[in-house]
């Protein structure tokens, strides 16, 4: 399922663990969307195997970023099937 964990950093940056296929492109999208310098965002994606494009677009990551930044602590968002 589409899953994302976001850990806000003390310097305003983010560490993002997401089951996405877009790689670095998604990091730059998040940076542009939220006005964060690219050097302050670490985007970690696990090996997905044969996703066949189902996880190319960001679904839960922007929502998880908003929630974690508002809370000031790590947050997780996972879609059910």
N, C-alpha and C positions, 0 to 999 in steps of 0.2 A: 504493500500500500504506500501511498504518498505520505512520507514522514519527514519531519524536520525538527531538529533541536538547535536552539540558538542560545549562545552564552554571551551576554554583554560583558565587555571588558571595561576596566576602570578609566581607560583613556578615550572612551567613546566608541571604540571599535567593537567588532563582533567576531565570534567564532561560530560558524554555521556547519552543522552536520546534516546533510540532506540526501535523500534518495532521489537524485535528479541526474539526468543524462547530459545536461547542457554544459557542464564543466566551467571553464573560465568565463565564458560568455554570461553565465548566470551571476557570477561574482560582480562583473561590471554593471549588470542590470540593477542588482541590489544597491551598489554604490551610487549609481545615478539616481535611482528612485528615492533614496533616503539622504542623499547629499553627504555621504561618508567617503573619505579618502580611501583609495584602493589599498594603500599600505596598512590600513587598519582593519581590513576584513580578511579573515581566513575561511575559505570555503572548502569543506572536506566532503568528498563524495565517495561512498564505498563502491566496490566492484558490484555491478548490477547484473551482469550476464546479458542474456538476450531480452532487452527491453522493447525492442522494435519500435522506438519512438514514443512510447506511452508516457515517458517521464522527461520529455524534452522541454516542455514548458513548465514554468514555475506555477505551482498550484497553492501549496501551503506555506512556502518559504516567506513570502512577504507578510503574510498574516502572523506567522510565528515571530518574525522580526519586530513587528509592531507590539505584540504582546510582551515579548521579553524586554524591549526598551521601556515600555510603560511600567512594567513590574520592577525593573532594575535587577532582575535575577534570571537565571536560565529558565527556558520554557520549551515545552515539546508540544507539537501538534501532529496528530496522526489521523488520516482518513480511514474510515472503515470501508470494507468492501461492499 
